[in-house]
Amino acid sequence: MKRLNIHGVGDVRLDAYERPEAGPKDVVVRMKSVGICGSDLSYIKVGGMPAEPGGQTALGHEGAGEVLQVGAEVSGIAVGDAVIVNPMMTPSNIGSGGPEGAFTEELLVREAQLGTSILPIPEGVDYDVAAMCEPLAVAMHGVNRAEVKPGDKVVVFGCGPIGLGMLLWLNDRGITEVVALDLSEERLERARAIGVQAAFDPSKVDLRAELARLHGEVPSYGRVGVGTDAYIDAAGAPHILSQVIMMAKFHARLVITAAYMKPLEFPAGRMLTSEMTITTAVGYPTEMPEVIAAMPRLKDRIAAMISHTLPFDDVLHGLEIAATPQSAKVMIKFEDA
């Protein structure tokens, strides 16, 4: 058996691994599909987040598979069940600093509970689509935090897997005046395929002028703001915060879902005349069940967000692909999947 581990800054390896024995409250899942997340790439850049000094970081938190073993005290879960693992609801936070990571053939889920850490895959949904649940839940939480509704005008910065998921949920909720921004033409094409008002590279245009053309302008305390109601930052470029503040209309909203590793400076004084709201979104406190419920009707559109599929033995190559702007979701499949 093998497991993908970070050993240090930029040092990630596929190591030999012996799975711990499952206890009476645990479940073992034979992994079928696991997605590569931008967080995985970030962990590699900083050398991981080991639980103890000198320790390794086990990677992988976007997983789906088949139940292989069930502890005697676990109820409602049976061997052979097709399931999604919710890493945020596991005591060790699988793949984000705990002792387990989903990039392995057999994943130990400690203190497993049906409906929290273990969620059934709906009939007719394959493992690749099921493994998209975690990033789609992140995307849904960002959209929920933006408090958008049909008729609102929205801008999404970044068309990577999370940004594309946000576009999917906005489209599914009937929000049509959505502008998608990215530096990669390949990702912009994926955004257009989902269905947006416009999709373009903001570095090649006067962004404020383009948004004013698409969303109009609104007077606000002696100045004029762009008519966009909500902005969602899924890109993480340092200039986005200031750029939005300088063009925001009265009571506009900005949700930051991207991870910023360094402090940002921004023109707080300009916010006085817009009374805009800046908030953040992390994880998916309640969204996974709603994502799963939507999967049967959206499975084809979700599958289209997967740009590459590689076998587990090629996971290191998969990490390289995921770091390129041409990729969307890179999915890792296991031999018997």
Salt bridges, closest charged atoms under 4 A:
ASP11 OD2 - ARG13 NH2 2.70
ASP15 OD2 - HIS7 NE2 2.66
ASP40 OD1 - HIS61 ND1 3.59
GLU62 OE1 - LYS329 NZ 2.86
GLU66 OE1 - LYS32 NZ 3.62
GLU100 OE2 - ARG110 NH2 2.84
GLU106 OE1 - ARG19 NE 2.93
ASP128 OD1 - LYS333 NZ 3.30
GLU134 OE2 - HIS61 NE2 3.87
ASP152 OD1 - LYS149 NZ 3.28
ASP152 OD2 - ARG253 NH2 3.37
ASP172 OD1 - ARG297 NH1 2.76
GLU185 OE2 - ARG192 NH1 2.74
GLU189 OE2 - ARG192 NH1 2.64
GLU210 OE1 - ARG213 NH2 2.86
GLU217 OE2 - ARG208 NH1 2.84
ASP229 OD1 - LYS249 NZ 2.62
GLU275 OE1 - HIS251 NE2 2.81
GLU287 OE2 - HIS141 ND1 2.85
GLU290 OE2 - ARG173 NH2 3.94
ASP313 OD1 - LYS2 NZ 3.90
GLU320 OE1 - HIS317 ND1 3.40
ASP336 OD2 - ARG30 NE 3.50
ASP336 OD2 - LYS32 NZ 3.89
